[in-house]
Amino acid sequence: MSMNKNLSRYRRDVVPFMMEEIDERCPDAGSLEYILLSAHQNRELFEQFEQHFLVCDACQKRIRLMELFYRILDQEIRQPVSPVVVEMAQKLTEPQRA
Ligand SMILES: [Zn+2]
């Protein structure tokens, strides 16, 4: 009759994710990001998630998508400034040609 204890405790906005819950279900997006970004400081939490990750297709897919997202973001950040802006700057600084 009583609700699953973990389910009733579950709140999407609670970060960090409760460690004992990782085994049972996928962390939400915010917790997943927290686990990955704090992996160096929070080794135990990360390893807990790692155990889940190894057997969870959904989380493996999520991480792949996140990797892809960050790769695209990284490329965007590395992109030189828009060619239009560069051209405009060059026109402003170049000595005027007749
Ligand atoms: Zn999962």
Boltz pocket constraint, residues with backbone or C-beta under 6 A from the ligand:
constraints:
  - pocket:
      binder: B
      contacts: [[A, 25], [A, 26], [A, 27], [A, 52], [A, 53], [A, 56], [A, 57], [A, 58], [A, 59], [A, 60]]
      max_distance: 6.0
